[in-house]
Amino acid sequence: MASIAVIGGTGALGKGIARRLVKAGHEVTIGSRSAEKAQATAQELGAAGYAANADAAESKDIVIVTVPHASQGDTLAQIKDRVGNAIVVDTTVPLVPPKVMRVQLPSEGSSAQQAQAHLGPDVRLVTAFHNVSAHHLDSDHAIDCDVLVFSDDVEARKTIVELCPGMGLRGLAGGALANSAAAEALTSILIYMNKTYKADGAGIRFTNLKDAPAIP
């Protein structure tokens, strides 16, 4: 089992991811700007601990960042010098309110590219969990959704793909970090489909993948 920090772990996505990681038996630390909120969430989920974001990120195997796009830069700056050789998983999607149903990728090409610029070339950066509904994650039921995982670090990408089944999800390698732009853009489309087709958290599922992992 891995030691994992969920940065922004009191938010909807962070809490949902943390819930599933705790259930899978991992040693989870909830990170937040508010120690009081982090403590409450850790107690609710049965997490191993809680701390301010920078402290939570230290001495972990995996650090999962689950903050809004507007907070991405500041949050990554706080943890950059604390993550060491941990795999940093960035979940950020560049939604620009109020037009969240419209794809608005940043000039760098993606939030992934922005994260890489903030963290530098030596951090083992992966992106994932862009297209999974937070409220479905924060539950115990099965989720009909694949998770696309992107990174230029093949071993780090493989580690996060293999983390997913314990969370009740199928992880699929999506290729290089630059490809993260496709999953980030798809989030706006899923929000549009939720509204148009009255879906309760639409997701994605890839078919006809001969050698893909089994669906949990």
N, C-alpha and C positions, 0 to 999 in steps of 0.2 A: 504494500500500500504506500501511497505517496503522501508527502507533506505538501499541502496546497494552501496558498493564500488567495482569498477572493477579495480583490480590491473594489470598493464600492459595493460590498456585500450586503448592505442594508437596503439597496434599491431592488426593484422588481426582478430584473434579470439576474443580478448577483445573488439574491436570496434564493431564487429558483435553482441556479447552478449549484450553490452551496448545499442546498437541501439534498440534491441527488448525489453529490459527492460524499456527504456524511452517510447517507443510506448505503452507499457502496463500500463504506468502511475506511475511507481516507481520513487522514488527520488534517482537519480543515480549520484555518484561522480566518475569522471575519475581519476585514479591514474597512475602516470608515473614517471620515473626517471627524465624526462624533463618537467618542469612546462609549458614551451612554447608549447610543443606538446600536453600536457594534456588540456591546455586552448583551443587550436585550435579544438581538437576533441570534447570537451564539447560544444563549440559553434556550431559546425557542427551538432551535434546530439540533441541539446537542453537539455543537461544534467543539473542537478541542480548545479553542481560545479566541481572543479578540484583541485588537490593537489599532492604533492609528495606522493609516495606510503605509507609511514608510517603514514602520516597525514590523508590520504584518508581513511585508515583502522579504524580510531578511531571513536567510538560512532556510529557504524552501526549495523543494524540487520543482514546483510549478507555481507561477503567479498568474492568476487570471484577472484581467482588468475589465471591469464592467461599469463604465461610466458614460454619461452622455458625451457627444462629440465636443460640446463646448468646454467640457472639463478635461478632455483627453490630454492636452499639452501639459497643463499644470500637474495632473496626476502622474503622468510618466516622468516628469521632472523630479517629483518627490521620491519616486522609487528607483530611479535610474542607477544610483550609486549603491543600492542596497540589494539588488537582485542577484549579483554574482553570476554563477553559472546556471541559474534557474532558467527554465523555459518560460518565457513571458507570452501569455495568450491574450491578445487584444481582441475584444469583441465589438469595437466601436463601429457604428454606422453613421455616415455623414448626413443625418436628417437635418433639414433646415426648416424649422417651423416658420409660418403655419403650413407651408406647402410640402408636407411630409409624404404625400402621395406622388411627388414628382422627383425623379432621379436628379440629384444635384451633387455630383462628385466634385471634390476639391481640385484645385489647379495642379496639385502634385499627382493626381490620378486616382488616389484612394486614401481612405483613412489609414490603411496599412502602410502606405508610403510615408504618410505623416508620422506614424508611430516610429518607423525605422529612423526617420530624421531626428526625432526627439531622443531616442534611445542610443543611437549610434550603431556602428556595424558589428560590434563585439557581442551584443545581446542576442540571445537565441530567440528570435521573434517568430511567433506563429499567430495566425488569425483564425477565428472559428466562432461558431454559435451566432452567426448573424441572422439566421432565418428561422429560429425556433422561438415560439411564443413564450414569453416570460411566465405567464400565468399557467401554462401547461407544465412548464418545468417545476413550478412551485406547487406540485401536486404529486400524487402517488400513481396516477394512471399512466398507461402506455401512451407514447407520443408517436403519431404517424408522420415522422419527419426525419430526413437525413441531415447530417451536419457536415458541411464542407470545411475542410481544413487546409490552410495554405501556409507555405513557408519555403524559403530557400535552403533551410536546414532540414535535410531529408529525415534524419533520425529524430529531430524534435517533432516534425510533422507526424511521423509514425507513432511517436509516444502519445500524442493527443488523439489520433485516430483510435488507438487502443484504449484510451481512457473512456471513450464514449459508451461502449456496451454496458459497462457497470452502471451507467446513468440511464439505461433504458433507451439509448439512442444508437443509430448506426453512423459511425464516422466514415467519411470517404475523403481520400486525398484529392485535393483540387488543383495541385500543382504549385507553381511558384508564387511567391508573395504578391507579385503584380496581378495575378489572377483574382486576388481578393476583391478587386473592383467589381467583378461580376456578381458576387454574393452580396456585397454592400448595396449595389444598385437594386438587386432583386428585393431587398427589404421594402423599398418604397412601392414596388409592384404588389407585394403581398399585402401591404396596408390598404392599397387601392382595392384589391380583390376582397379583403375582409369587408370593406364598406359596400362594394358593389353587389357581392353575392351573399352578404350577411353571414360571413364565416366567423367561427369562433376560434381565430388564430390559425389561419391557413399556413400550411408548410409545404415542403418540397420532398419528392421521393423520386429517385432515379431507378429506371427499369433496365432490364436486359444486360446487367453487369455480371458477366459469367463468373468472374473470380472475386466479386465483392463479398465482404463479410455478410453473414446472415443477419436479417432484420431481427432485433431482440423481441 
